[in-house]
Amino acid sequence: MNRPEVRRLLGYISAGFDNRALSDATAEVWSEELPDVTFDVAKEAVRRHFRKPSPRPYLSLDVLMEEIRVLTRQTTTAIEEDVRSAKARGLLDASWPAREPLPAPVAQRLAEARQAFAKQAAAIESRVIENPRSLGELGRLGKDVPR
């Protein structure tokens, strides 16, 4: 985010949540720490923070950055889950390091695959799809057990 976007975000936080005093120094520091974050992602992270059952009453930059990491799946756990899932779907080479974030195109394809799966699961649950495909049609699962 650039400085005007950061000032807009800080104004949003102040007006809606913690009544903070706005300053140029705060806007400068936040803009230096959040250059690669879009305004929409940061605003959603603020909203998620304050919707928690017991949010910290004053949102500090470090807490916002952690909320952004969770929202954008940049925590170690989320990265490992995404790498496993991308490998299982054939979107990523098996040699990709487990804790290396996904390249943006792979992350986008994985998000699309998850969204399609969620949509199909919802359709099955709501009985829009009467006869879902059998597991055999979806492909083999696991490996053969040695005998």
LUMFISE-447919 format. One record per residue (C-alpha): residue in one letter; x negated, y negated, z. Coordinates in pm, 1 decimal, always signed. Layout:
! LUMFISE-447919
  rest         x         y         z
     A         X         Y         Z
...
! end
This chain:
! LUMFISE-447919
  rest         x         y         z
     M      +0.0      +0.0      +0.0
     N    -113.1    -353.2     -60.0
     R     -87.9    -626.0    +202.8
     P    +257.8    -758.1     +97.4
     E    +397.7    -404.0    +114.9
     V    +239.4    -351.5    +457.0
     R    +388.8    -678.9    +580.1
     R    +727.5    -561.8    +449.7
     L    +683.7    -229.5    +631.8
     L    +580.4    -401.7    +955.0
     G    +883.0    -631.0    +923.2
     Y   +1105.0    -325.2    +879.9
     I    +954.4    -162.9   +1190.4
     S    +985.5    -483.7   +1392.3
     A   +1341.6    -563.0   +1290.7
     G   +1479.6    -215.2   +1326.5
     F   +1280.8     -40.6   +1593.3
     D   +1018.3    -195.7   +1820.4
     N   +1045.6    -576.1   +1791.5
     R    +669.8    -610.9   +1739.4
     A    +500.1    -942.6   +1675.7
     L    +374.3    -962.0   +1318.3
     S     +21.0   -1081.9   +1252.9
     D    -216.2   -1114.1    +958.5
     A    -475.7    -907.8   +1145.7
     T    -233.6    -616.2   +1188.0
     A    -132.2    -633.5    +821.4
     E    -498.0    -636.2    +716.8
     V    -591.4    -331.0    +925.2
     W    -284.9    -134.3    +820.6
     S    -340.9    -216.0    +451.6
     E    -704.7     -99.6    +480.4
     E    -597.0    +229.5    +639.2
     L    -299.4    +298.9    +410.5
     P    -424.4    +212.2     +59.0
     D    -313.9    +541.2    -101.3
     V     +28.1    +559.5     +66.1
     T    +334.5    +430.9    -114.7
     F    +580.3    +203.2     +61.0
     D    +859.1    +460.5     +25.1
     V    +652.8    +738.5    +186.9
     A    +549.4    +509.8    +474.0
     K    +907.1    +391.7    +528.4
     E   +1033.6    +750.9    +534.8
     A    +759.5    +838.5    +787.7
     V    +876.0    +547.8   +1008.0
     R   +1237.2    +664.6    +984.5
     R   +1141.3   +1023.2   +1069.7
     H    +938.5    +906.5   +1369.2
     F   +1220.5    +703.4   +1518.8
     R   +1477.1    +978.9   +1455.1
     K   +1289.5   +1220.1   +1680.0
     P   +1455.3   +1303.1   +2012.2
     S   +1186.3   +1117.3   +2208.9
     P    +994.7    +883.3   +1977.7
     R    +718.7    +664.6   +2110.8
     P    +886.1    +324.6   +2154.6
     Y    +597.8    +141.0   +1983.5
     L    +480.0    +295.7   +1657.8
     S    +101.9    +274.5   +1635.3
     L     -96.8    +317.4   +1315.8
     D    -243.0    +653.6   +1420.2
     V    +102.4    +796.1   +1492.2
     L    +230.2    +668.3   +1157.6
     M     -67.4    +823.2    +976.2
     E      +0.4   +1160.1   +1139.0
     E    +369.1   +1137.2   +1045.4
     I    +263.3   +1061.0    +685.5
     R     +30.1   +1366.1    +685.9
     V    +319.0   +1585.5    +800.9
     L    +560.3   +1433.3    +548.6
     T    +316.7   +1474.8    +258.3
     R    +209.2   +1825.4    +367.8
     Q    -150.3   +1722.7    +438.3
     T    -185.1   +1895.8    +775.0
     T    -415.3   +2197.7    +791.4
     T    -125.0   +2436.0    +845.6
     A     +78.2   +2295.1    +555.4
     I    -223.2   +2301.0    +323.4
     E    -291.7   +2665.8    +407.5
     E     +77.1   +2754.1    +352.9
     D     +82.4   +2572.4     +19.5
     V    -238.8   +2738.9    -100.5
     R    -102.5   +3084.2     -11.6
     S    +227.7   +3010.1    -181.4
     A     +63.7   +2866.8    -494.3
     K    -165.8   +3168.5    -521.6
     A    +127.6   +3407.5    -477.7
     R    +317.6   +3230.7    -756.4
     G     +14.1   +3236.4    -985.4
     L     -17.9   +2858.2    -985.8
     L    -368.0   +2864.0    -842.1
     D    -673.8   +3083.0    -886.1
     A    -731.5   +3334.7    -606.9
     S   -1072.9   +3179.8    -536.1
     W    -924.6   +2841.7    -432.4
     P   -1034.7   +2759.8     -73.8
     A    -758.1   +2808.6    +183.3
     R    -800.5   +2463.8    +338.6
     E    -849.5   +2263.6     +19.9
     P    -543.6   +2050.9     -65.8
     L    -369.1   +2144.8    -388.2
     P    -437.2   +1943.5    -703.2
     A    -145.0   +1706.0    -767.3
     P      -6.6   +1895.7   -1071.1
     V      -9.8   +2225.2    -877.7
     A    +154.0   +2062.1    -575.5
     Q    +425.4   +1923.3    -803.7
     R    +488.4   +2263.0    -967.0
     L    +499.7   +2429.7    -624.9
     A    +750.8   +2172.3    -498.5
     E    +964.7   +2232.8    -808.1
     A    +947.4   +2610.1    -758.3
     R   +1049.6   +2576.1    -393.5
     Q   +1334.1   +2345.1    -487.2
     A   +1461.0   +2589.6    -752.1
     F   +1439.3   +2874.5    -500.7
     A   +1630.1   +2674.5    -238.0
     K   +1896.9   +2585.0    -493.7
     Q   +1939.8   +2948.7    -596.3
     A   +1950.0   +3063.4    -232.5
     A   +2221.0   +2807.0    -156.8
     A   +2419.2   +2924.0    -459.3
     I   +2394.4   +3285.8    -345.2
     E   +2502.7   +3194.4      +8.6
     S   +2799.0   +2993.3    -115.7
     R   +2889.8   +3282.2    -346.7
     V   +2855.3   +3071.6    -660.8
     I   +2632.3   +3351.9    -783.8
     E   +2829.6   +3670.7    -732.1
     N   +2566.8   +3928.1    -828.2
     P   +2216.4   +3800.8    -752.2
     R   +1930.8   +3972.3    -930.2
     S   +1786.3   +4272.7    -758.0
     L   +1436.6   +4262.4    -615.0
     G   +1322.5   +4483.1    -900.6
     E   +1411.9   +4210.2   -1147.6
     L   +1216.9   +3952.3    -948.6
     G    +889.7   +4141.5    -975.3
     R    +688.6   +4373.7    -758.2
     L    +627.1   +4283.7    -397.0
     G    +311.3   +4378.8    -208.8
     K     +60.5   +4640.4    -308.4
     D     +83.9   +5014.3    -353.5
     V      +7.6   +5208.5     -39.2
     P    -283.6   +5452.7     -89.0
     R    -179.7   +5815.7     -44.4
! end
